[in-house]
Amino acid sequence: MSQLFHEAIIISILASTLRIMTPLLFSSMGELVIQRSGIWNMGVEGTMLTGAFAAYLVATLSGSLWLAVIAAVLAGILMGAIIAFMTAVLRVDHFIAGLGLNLLAGGFTLYWFQSYIRGRAQPTFSGFEDVDIPLLSDIPFIGPILFSQRALTYLALLAVPAIWFLLYRSRHGLELRCLGENPKALDVKGLSVTARQFAAVTFGSAMTGLGGGFLMLGFSDRFLADFTAGRGWIVVVALIAGNWKPKGVFIAVAAFALLEALATHLQVLGAKVPHQLLLSLPYIASIGLLMGLRLRPGQPARLGVPYTRE
Amino acid sequence: MTTALRVEGLTKRFAGMIANDDVNFDLLPGEIHCLFGENGAGKSTLSSCIFGFYRPDRGQIFVSGEPVHVGSPIDAIRHGIGMVHQHFVLVPEFTVLENIIVGTQRSGIGLKAADARKKLSRICESYGIVVDLDAYVWQLPVGRQQWVEILKALYLDARILILDEPTAVLTPGESRILFNIIGEMCARGLSIILITHKLAEVMQSNRVTVLRKGRVVATLKTSETSPDELVRLMVGRDVSFSVAKPALAPGEEVLAVEGLTARGHWGETVLNNISFSVARHEILGIAGVAGNGQKELFEVLCGVRKPDAGAIRLRGEDVAGLTPRALMDRGVGHIPDDRFREGLVPEFSIAENLVLGWQRSPKYRTGLMMDRRAIADLARDMIAQYQIAARDETVAAGKLSGGNAQKVIIAREFLHASGLILANQPTRGLDVGVIEYVQRQLLKKRGEGFAIVLASEELSDLFSLADRIAVMFKGEIMGIVDPRTTTIAEVGVLMAGGREGGRS
């Protein structure tokens, strides 16, 4: 194969890595905010799925992709409010709340989807186009990878330093991290733990919903059952692998995305490996990671422990 | 003179149980006022109501003579009330500064750390408190963490400070420094509510209010009362303080530990070259501030934790690394420090807990099935013999009070052990009456010829029970002393890491 062909493949792999990262970044940064507040939200998958479906519904009904993005965010907020009500207000076990929500999201989106398309061909839409950044996108090699992406990809990359700033440089972040480490330390200063956890879960779920929305609007033209296909769980693993730090989570997400990009390209290049096996690479890697990461020094001390005063 | 704080007719119920019954209490400016009482007497409930953590069902709180509503800690803070909780409310992963300022800034997005730093260095300087504001709390020894808690209150301009069992985790030396600072605060007009069950600390206060079963029994000037009178008021009857320990010559050696070393989860050394021995008719006391390796030592001795080096000889046989099962079969009884987690299965009945670990014994089964009748008969015997306050043997152990739960554990271990008893903090958190009972039981076993290893954070416990006292600090034994020829202060020096005979 020629040099030129090689370069084109590498550019394509890296460019699609960034695109695959986009929804995972939104969702994982949102989930990072949630988990740092002490709520172990297992409902990422369901929230992403609901965001994706909301985006599909609005995109096909209105034809506006940006209205679809807003719908995905609103769907995320709604799901977040349900999880927050169960975990922060009612203090239900976090795992059970999340699992219940995932089951609800899976069934509900499928039901609505089927009643929506009943008796007609499935409506489709055309998703986001690449936005070339003038001048920068003309740089050889780097240009097509970094500066010829969807608009939301740029936003997702900006979300990482923004969340870092929120967590480590703002007073809200200090309070947020305090919730995850020892919520009583806020309670004794007269601040409501419940209200802050509620806010954190809804905010984080809005980002998760946005991630689901981009998965729909940036990759597809139609909804399918189980559309998110476990990406929400990849986000949960990325948090553990990234040791609950923005940079670490970013690297974990990038690694997963690179694996997925490689898998799809090897398929195109005709590698003699069954493509289902290739597509399961990120999931195999995540199981390996979980087995290796038993110590978890960065895990918030009260993650998953419902707070009561006694 | 206006009172700094006054509580009138405060009543608080929890699910029908009355925790505070028509409590009247007042605090004068610049005084130390002790709240004294047994567990469950309502000291913590009262202070939590004053701090706005609980909402009283009835009653009125006055600050500087004005009636105030304290619906949440934020109201308390606004009225200048601060609280240092018994279990520190700190974030180990935060720096000292972050722990103090979190939740105090109510506007802006960025952290205004510089202003806070200035104010805090002023406070530290004026009280002579030395603490590195940028150190992480997990790096600080427990004694220093207490300063952080006090700084949290002072930073919020507290004029009334509630200290809940503040010396529970301090060495005698650290406690002395704390009381010096408390004295300094009072001199500057701060008022202190001191919750404690240690008589030595009560005697340093100006006044004391004794609570029993949620009611105020008496409020007295400390100078006009005596420890004996206070205990009588607290318990409601006479309690003999010192249990009589008969002189007994130690018999043959039962347990000998040599060069015992163990590592923790992260590979750090938790026990370093520990050597001691215990003989029949002998109680070896283990002194030390909590977290200096006592728990790990007991875990190794009862087989839960594997030692990395060293020998443990039980009646001459090397038993290092044997399983708990094998050690139980060799007659080792273990009273762990965490009653409801390690000593009992809270969901199981008293009867089931009494045979726990011995359920395979032919005494308690018929073939493959448990012999429920034999177990129930045994349990009824034990409940009578150990005066366990419970309706019957089917009550879940988790429903028992700490004292009765401890009696279940003691009954089980004493029933099955032969020769060696390992007792880790057997009296921690118990009421005076039960403490006395547990002490008598240990001395009874000593009389029967058992060898006993007894760890306690209460030095008075060890001084009245132990024949020798080994002092632990950071996983090492700093010295083994004879309580008859040693003072509490000398043991305190060893507890803080000093060596016997002044070597460092």
Interface residues (C-beta under 8 A of the other chain):
Chain A: R169 S170 R171 H172 L174 E175 R177 C178 E181 N182 K184 A185 L186 D187 V188 K189 G190 L191 A301 R309
Chain B: F51 G52 F53 S72 P73 I74 D75 A76 I77 M83 H85 V89 L90 V91 P92 E93 F94 E98 N99 I101 V102 G103 T104 Q105 G108 I109 G110 L111 K112 L156
